[in-house]
Amino acid sequence: MSSTKVTGLIEEISKLTVVELAELVKSLEDTFGVSAAAPVAVAAPVAAGAAEGAAAEEKTEFKVTLKDVGSEKIKVIKALRSITSLSLGDAKAAVEGVPYVVAETAPKEEAQKMKAALEEVGAKVDLS
């Protein structure tokens, strides 16, 4: 609750024109050595490594790319079919034509599961 003095000042200020209000603000700034401008937040400099780490932690979707099949092509084909809806022929073509994008955008957990399933059978997978 405002005192009667403050309430009276507010009533008087509300009667001022825009030009008069601007003069009042300028006079108050000069008299009290303050500024009515909104404060500007200045971000502290962050080390490049810390900024990259924060960006990596915030990433929620990944592109899953099969980079190398390894020596167990058949196992990789089976693993690829188990994590996607590819037919046998499409999975075989994907394995023979590496690099192959398994998923353009996959949630973090799903991308990690895909990667684990393929790496378990000897493939090399990249998440980006």
C-alpha positions as CSV (number, residue, x, y, z in Angstrom):
1,M,0.0,0.0,0.0
2,S,1.3,3.4,-0.9
3,S,1.3,6.3,1.5
4,T,-0.9,9.3,0.7
5,K,2.1,11.3,-0.3
6,V,3.1,8.7,-2.9
7,T,-0.5,8.3,-4.1
8,G,-0.7,12.1,-4.5
9,L,2.5,12.1,-6.6
10,I,1.3,9.4,-8.8
11,E,-2.0,11.2,-9.4
12,E,-0.1,14.4,-10.3
13,I,2.4,12.5,-12.6
14,S,-0.5,10.9,-14.4
15,K,-1.8,14.3,-15.4
16,L,1.5,15.3,-17.1
17,T,1.8,15.3,-20.9
18,V,4.5,13.1,-22.6
19,V,6.8,16.0,-23.0
20,E,6.4,17.1,-19.4
21,L,7.0,13.5,-18.3
22,A,10.2,13.4,-20.3
23,E,11.4,16.6,-18.7
24,L,10.6,15.2,-15.2
25,V,12.6,12.0,-15.9
26,K,15.6,14.1,-17.2
27,S,15.4,16.3,-14.1
28,L,15.3,13.3,-11.8
29,E,18.3,11.7,-13.5
30,D,20.3,14.9,-13.2
31,T,19.3,15.6,-9.6
32,F,19.9,12.2,-8.3
33,G,22.7,11.0,-10.7
34,V,20.8,8.0,-11.8
35,S,19.5,6.6,-15.2
36,A,16.0,5.5,-16.1
37,A,17.4,3.3,-18.8
38,A,16.9,-0.4,-18.4
39,P,20.0,-2.2,-17.3
40,V,21.8,-4.2,-20.0
41,A,23.0,-7.7,-19.0
42,V,26.5,-8.3,-20.1
43,A,27.5,-12.0,-20.6
44,A,30.8,-13.0,-19.1
45,P,33.2,-14.4,-21.6
46,V,33.2,-18.2,-21.7
47,A,36.1,-20.4,-22.7
48,A,35.6,-22.0,-26.1
49,G,35.8,-25.5,-24.7
50,A,33.1,-24.8,-22.1
51,A,30.8,-23.3,-24.7
52,E,31.2,-26.3,-27.0
53,G,30.6,-28.7,-24.1
54,A,27.4,-26.8,-23.2
55,A,26.2,-26.9,-26.8
56,A,26.9,-30.6,-27.0
57,E,25.0,-31.3,-23.8
58,E,22.0,-29.4,-25.1
59,K,21.7,-31.3,-28.4
60,T,18.7,-33.5,-28.4
61,E,18.5,-34.9,-32.0
62,F,21.3,-36.6,-33.9
63,K,22.0,-37.8,-37.4
64,V,23.0,-41.4,-37.3
65,T,25.5,-42.4,-40.1
66,L,26.9,-45.9,-40.7
67,K,30.5,-45.2,-41.6
68,D,32.1,-48.6,-41.9
69,V,30.7,-52.1,-41.9
70,G,33.7,-54.0,-40.7
71,S,34.2,-57.7,-41.4
72,E,30.7,-59.0,-40.4
73,K,28.5,-57.7,-43.2
74,I,25.7,-60.1,-42.6
75,K,25.5,-59.3,-38.9
76,V,25.5,-55.6,-39.8
77,I,22.6,-56.1,-42.3
78,K,20.6,-58.0,-39.6
79,A,21.3,-55.2,-37.0
80,L,20.4,-52.5,-39.5
81,R,17.1,-54.3,-40.3
82,S,16.4,-54.7,-36.6
83,I,16.7,-50.9,-35.9
84,T,15.0,-49.7,-39.1
85,S,12.1,-50.8,-41.3
86,L,14.4,-51.6,-44.3
87,S,13.8,-54.7,-46.3
88,L,16.6,-57.3,-46.7
89,G,17.5,-55.9,-50.2
90,D,17.6,-52.3,-49.0
91,A,19.6,-53.2,-45.9
92,K,22.1,-55.0,-48.1
93,A,22.4,-52.1,-50.5
94,A,22.9,-49.7,-47.5
95,V,25.7,-51.8,-46.1
96,E,27.4,-52.1,-49.5
97,G,27.1,-48.4,-50.1
98,V,28.5,-46.9,-46.9
99,P,28.4,-44.2,-45.7
100,Y,24.7,-44.6,-45.2
101,V,22.5,-42.3,-43.1
102,V,20.5,-44.6,-40.8
103,A,18.4,-41.7,-39.4
104,E,18.4,-38.0,-40.3
105,T,17.1,-36.9,-36.9
106,A,16.8,-39.3,-34.0
107,P,16.2,-38.5,-30.3
108,K,19.4,-38.9,-28.2
109,E,18.4,-42.1,-26.6
110,E,17.2,-43.7,-29.8
111,A,20.4,-42.6,-31.7
112,Q,22.6,-44.1,-28.9
113,K,20.6,-47.4,-29.1
114,M,21.1,-47.5,-32.9
115,K,24.8,-46.8,-32.5
116,A,25.2,-49.5,-29.8
117,A,23.4,-52.1,-31.9
118,L,25.5,-51.5,-35.0
119,E,28.8,-51.2,-33.1
120,E,28.0,-54.5,-31.3
121,V,28.4,-56.3,-34.6
122,G,31.5,-54.5,-35.6
123,A,30.3,-51.5,-37.6
124,K,31.5,-47.9,-37.1
125,V,28.8,-45.3,-36.5
126,D,28.9,-41.5,-36.4
127,L,26.4,-39.4,-34.4
128,S,26.3,-35.8,-35.5
